[in-house]
Amino acid sequence: MANEEMKKFTTAQLLNFCLGFFGLQFAWQMRIILSGPVTEALGASPLIFGLIWLAGPVTGIVVQPIIGALSDVTQTPFGRRVPYLMGGAILAAIGLFLLPRSGDIAGLFGSSAPVWLGLLIAAVMIWIIDACVNAAQGPYRALIPDNIPKEQHALANSYLSFAIGLGSVVAAGTAPFLKFAFNYNMSTNAQFTMAGLAFFLAMTWTCLTIKERKIKAEAAKENIQEEEKKSFVQNVVDFFKLSPEVGKICAMQFFSWIGLMSMMIFFTQYAVHTVFGVPDLNLSSEVKELYAAQMTDGQYFSSICFAVFNLICFVVAIPIGKWAEARGNKFVHIIALSSMALAYLLMAFIPNKTSVLCAMGLAGIGWASTLALPFAMLSKYIKEGTEGSIMGIFNIFIAAPQVLVCTLLAWYIDSAKFTMDNGFINNHWEHAFIVGAVMLILAAITASLVNEKKAAE
């Protein structure tokens, strides 16, 4: 393949290509939905939960650029990207298996173990999972410019959105489906184990069936050698020198991901505490027992909402890619971001089950676009041999916004308490969606400033 031009991927090849991302998102979705209830049961407040969620952005900022750059220059019999894909899948699967069992692991230290030990173990497992997901994600994205022609980049990224949607639907919908169809309550432990197996098996299939294209041009080899000599700071500086439009795309991505993570991090607690009216469960064990049924119903409702959210992503992902090829990435992305902002406002001000379920479906359009079109917009500026490094740096503008959500927004929600009619205390979880809507509107405005014509020059 070293001396061949890249050939267009067929539909079957694109579907096969995105299977590993299906497993990756399956695992990530389970971590999104259930890490809140797991850590809350171990004593985490909204602020502590937000700080634990820092695992994602911190490892994204640190791990993805490093792993991306390393994968550009790695030479093994298995390829450049495969070692990172498989390593991330194996370690993440172990973390997923152990996370819901954190309390049991803490119990092995005896009755004298501190009460916070289980929460600490859970936090460590979440950090491991997030680091490994990030280690796999960057090299996986880099496989697109590695192996697929530029004219198919938007479509290929849309297929990854398709896989993300499908993986999330299956992950979120399995437990509610088993409850509805067979009246079987799938345990949290079983759901996390299922997620670990899905990640490992799907990524193994991808690594066995995708043949990495070797760098064919001497110029590309020189690019790799140049990247090896540069410091990370210099790589970032060079990244912004690619084009003035790159900065606008990064700003758009920054605002988008503040908006996205305002929902991703806090939705399950919003569903449990705002939609189903469960008070702060850290008050006493009696309160937990009194609201145990509503807590379970809220978790199932959250899973159903995430299933609908990702089902819409799954359905519209490929049409969005084709529409973007016809009308331009910017035009389609602005519409998608605006629809997601509207959905957030519905959830903030009309927090009933029907409205929230419909709003999550509408938000799925913005999710599908965000998973594909910003990467397609950026890929037009990437030099061959620097794909992993560029994608890793770009991930900073996905990860850094999450730090703000995990700290400032989590602190605000932790502080925004009110007394319910029954006298119990609760938090204003719905405020996360007001903040998210404002950020998505700013992202749409920033996207409108991108001059896509310059990408072709």
N, C-alpha and C positions, 0 to 999 in steps of 0.2 A: 504493500500500500504506500510505501514511501515515495514512489515515483508516479503515483496516480493522482489525478485531480479528484477532489471530493465529489461523490455522486449523490444525487438527491435520494433521500430516504423514502421508502414506500410507507404506506399507512401501517402495514404489518410491522415494519422495522421500527417506526416511531412508537407504536404500542409496546413492542418488546423493550425498546430503549427506556421507557418511563416506568417499567415495572419496579425497579429498585426504589424509585421515589415513592411509589405506592406504599412500600413497606416502611420507608423512612417516615412518611406522613402518618401512617397508621400508628406508629409508636409515639410520634410527637403529639398527635391528637389525644391519645389516651393520657399522656402526661398533662396536657392542657386541662382536660375535663376533670380529672380525678386527683391531681396533686393538691388542689385546694382543700377538698374534704379530708384527704389523708393528713395534711399538716394541721388543719384546724382541729381535728380530733386529737392531735398530739399537743395542742395548746397554742397554736400560732394565731396572733392577732392580725388584722389587715396589714399593719405596717411590717410585722415580722414576715408575713406571707410575701409581701412585696419585695422585701430584702432577699428572701430565698429565691424569688424569681430573677434576681440579678444574675443568677447563673447563666441564663440565656444570653443577655447582652454582653456581659463581661467575657464569657468564653467566645462569643461571636466576634468581639473586637480583637481579642488576643489570638484565638485559635484559628479563625478562618483566614486572616491574611498570612499567617505563618504557614499553615498547612497548604493554602493555595500556592504560595511561592515555592514551597518545598516540592509540591506535586508537579510544578513546571519543570523542575530540574532533576527529579527522581528518575533513575533508570534501573529497572528491574526486569527479569524475564516475564513478569506478569503485566508490565506496563507502568505508566507514570501515576495514574489515578487509583488503580485497583487496590494497592496496599492500604491507602487511607480509607477507601470505601469499606473494605472488609474489617479493618481494625476498628473503625467507628461502630460498625454494626455489631460486632462481637461484644465489645465493652458496654455498649448501650443496652444490649439484651440482658446482660448481667445486672446492670443498674435497675432496669425495669422489673426484673424478678425480685430484687431485694427491697425496692422502695416501699411497697405496701406492707412489708414485713418488718419495717424499722422498729416498731414497738416491740415485736417479738424478739428481735435481735438485742434490743436494750434490756429486755427481761432476762437474757442469758447472764447478765452481770449481777443478778440477784436483787433482792429487795432494797439493798443499800444504794443502788444506782440512782443518780440524780434524775428528777422528773423530766428534765430537759434533754436527756440523752437520746431518747427516741426521736425527738424533733431534730437534733443535731445529725443523727444518722440519716434521717430522711432528707435533710438539706444536702448532705454529702452525696447521696444517691442522685438527687436532682441535678447537682453540679456535674456529676459524671455523665449522666444522660445527655445533658445539654452540650457539654464539651464534645461528646462523641457524635451527636447529631450535627453539630457545626463542622466537625472534622470531616464528615462525609459529604455535607451539603455543597461546600465550595468546589471540591474536585468533581462532584457530579455535574454541577452547572457548567464547569469548564469543559466537560465532554462535548457540549454542544458546539462551541467554536472549534474544538479539536477535530470533530468528525463530520459535522453537518454543514452544508453550504450556507453562505450568508443569507441567501434569499429565503432559506427555510428557518432562520433563527427564531422569528416571531412564532411560527407554527410549532417548532420544536419546544419552545418555552410554554406554549399553550398546551401541548401534550403533557408537559410536566404539571401544569395546573390541573389538567384532566386527571392525572394520577393522584395529585394531592387531594382533589375533591373526592375521588372514588375511595381512596384510602381513609379519608376522614369520615365519609359516610358509613363505611363498613365498621370502622372503629367505634364511632359514636352510636351507631344504630344496633349493634349486636345485642347488647344487654337489654335495651327496651324491647327489641323484637322477641327475644326469648321470654321476657316477662309477659308480653301481650299474647304470643302464640301458644306458649306452653306453661305459663304461670311459674316460670323458673327464674329465681333471683340469682344472677351470675355474680359471684363475689368479686370484690375489688381485687383481691389477689389473683383470681383467674383472669380478669380483664388485663391486668398488667403482664401476666405471663403470656397471654395470647399476643399482646403487642410486641413483646420481645422476640417471640418466634416469628412473627410476620416480618419484622425488620431484618432479622438474620437470614431467613429463607429467601425473601425477595431480593435482597442485596447480593446474596450468593448467586442467584440466577443471572442477575445483570452482569456480574463480574465474569461469569462463565460464558456468556453469550455475546457480549460486546467486545469487539476487537478494536483496540485503540489504534488510530492512525499515527504512524511515525512522522516526526517532523521531516518534511521533504526538502525544505529549502535551506541553503547555507545561511541566508539572511535570518531565518527563524532560529537557527542554532546560535547565531551571534546574539540575537535578542535574549536567549536564555542565558548565555554567558554574561551578558551585560547585567541582567537582573540579579545574578548570583553575586556580583561585585557591589551592588548598591545596598545602602542601608534602607531600613524600612521607611524612615522619614523621606529619603530621596525618592523612593518609590511612590510615596503619597504625593510629593511635589510634582513628579513627572506625570502622575495620574491626572492631575488637574491641568497640566499643560496640553493634554490631548486635544482639548477644544473648549472654548468658553461655554458651550452647551452642556458639557459634563457637569459643571458646577450647578447648573439649573436642575439637571436630572437628579443630582445628589440631594439638593434642597427639597425637591418634590418627594423623593424617597424618605427623607427625614421626617417631614410632616405626615406623610402617609402612615409611617410605622408608629408614630405616637398615637395616631387615631386607631390603627389596627390593634395595638397592644392594650389600649384602654379597654377594649372589649375582650380580647383573648384572655387577659390575666384575670379580670374581675367578673366575667359573665356567670360562671357557675355560682359564685357567692351572690351575685345579683339575682339570679333565678331563685336560689334558696331563700334569701333573706328579704328581698323586695317583692318578687312575684308571689312567693308562697308564705311570706310573713313570718319566717322563722327568726327569732331574736338572736342576739349575740350569744353563741353557745359556750363562750368562755366564762359565763356567769357562775354556773354550778352544774353538778352532775344531774340534779333534778330537772333542770331546764332541758338538758340534752335528752333525757328520757321522755319528757313531756312532748317534745317536738320531733322525736325520732322518726315517726311516720312521714311527717311533712318534709323532713330533711331528705329522706329517701326519695319521695315524690319530686322534690326540687332537683335532685341530682339526675333523676330519669328525664325530667323535663329539659334540663340543660343538655343532656345527651341528644334528645330528640331535636332540640333547636340547632345544635351543632351539626346534626345529620342533615337537616334541611339546608342550613347555611352552606355546607359542603356539597350537598346534592346539586344545588343551583350552580355552584362553582364547577362541578363535574359536567353538568349539562351545557353550560355556556362557554366553557374553556376553549374548545376548538372553534366554535363559531366566532368567538372574540378574536382569535388569531387570524381567521380568514377575513373578518371584517376589518381588522387592522391592516392587513395586506392591501385591502382595497381602498380604505379611507385614511389610513395613516395611524400610527400608534398614538400620537398625542390626542387626536380627536376622540378616539374610542376611550382612552384612559380618563379623560376629563368627565365624560358621561358616566363612566363606572364609579369614579370617586364621588361624584355628586349624588348618585343613587345610594351609596353607602352612608353618606352624611345624612341624608333624609331618613334612612332606616334608623340611625342612631337617635335622631330627635324623636322618632316615634317611640322607641324604647324608653327614652328618658321621661317623656311626658304622658305616655299611655301604657303603664306597666301591667297590662293584663295578659293572660296567656295567649289569646288569639292574636292580639296586636304584636306581641313579642315574637311569636312564631312567624308571622308574615314578614315582620321587619328583618328577621334573621335571613329569610329567603332573599329579600331584596339586597341585603348586605353582601350576600354571596356573589353578586355580580361584580362588586368592587374588589372582592377577594380574588376572583379569577383573573381579573385584569392586573392587579398588583403583583401577582405571582408570575406574570409573563411579560407584560409590555415594557416596564422599566428596564428589564434585562435586555430585551430586544432593542430598545433605544440605545442602551450603552454599548452593546456588542458591535455596533458600527464603527467604534473608535478603537477596537482592540487590535494590537499587533500580534501576529502569529508567534507563539512561543511564550506569551505573557498572559495567557487566558486565566490561569489559576490565580496569579498575583492580582490581576485587575479585579476579578470577581471577589477576591478576598478583601481588597480595599473597599470596594463598593459595599460590602456587607457591613462595614462600619456605620454606614448611614441607615442600616436596618437595626443594628445592635445599639448604637448610642442613644437613639430615641427611647429605647426600652428602659435605659437607666433612669431617665426622667420619670417614666411611668412607674417604675418599681420603687422609686424613692419619693419624689414630690407628690405624685398623685396618690400613692399608697398612704403617705403621711396625712394628706388632706382627708381621704376617706376614713382613716382611723380616727381623725379628729372630728369629723362631721357626724356626730351622734344625735339621736333624738329619742324621746320616750314614746313608746307605742301606747295604744289605747288600753292595753292590758297591764301597763306599768313596766314592761320589760324594755331594755335598751336595744337599739338597732343602729345601723350605720346607713348613710345615704349612698348606697352603692350606685344608684342611678346617675349620680353626678359624673361618673366615669364616661358616660355616653355624651354628656354635654361637652366635656373637654374634647372627646374624640371627634365629635361632629365639627367643632371649630377647626381642629387640625386637618381634617379631610378637606374642608373648604379651602384652607390655605394651600394644601397640596394641589388641588384642582387649579387654583389661580396660578401657582408656580408652573404647573404643567403647560398652561396656556402661553407662557413666555418662552418655552423651548422652540427653537427654530429648527425643525426637522430637515429642512432643505440643506443645511450646512453639513449634515451627516453624509450626504452623497458626494460632497466636494473632495 
